[in-house]
């Protein structure tokens, strides 16, 4: 789970050293996302959270 508790839109937010590359399922918006070997980059809107499984 990743949460943004600020009023700033985080474009291209990166989580380095994500446990492993490959596909993940984003639970709340029901979409598949690709995680690269260099880390996980995604957009995180203001006051939001995303759950990846």
C-alpha positions, 0 to 999 in steps of 0.5 A: 500500500502506498498513500499520499497524505498531502495536497500535492500530485506526485507525478512519476513517483518512484519506489526504488528497490521494489521487491521484484520486477513483473506485473502487479494488480492495482486493487482499488482501480482494478488495473495491471501495472508493470514493475521494472527492475530499476524500481516502480514508477507511477502517479499518485494523486493528492490525498489518495492511496493505492494497494498493489498485490 
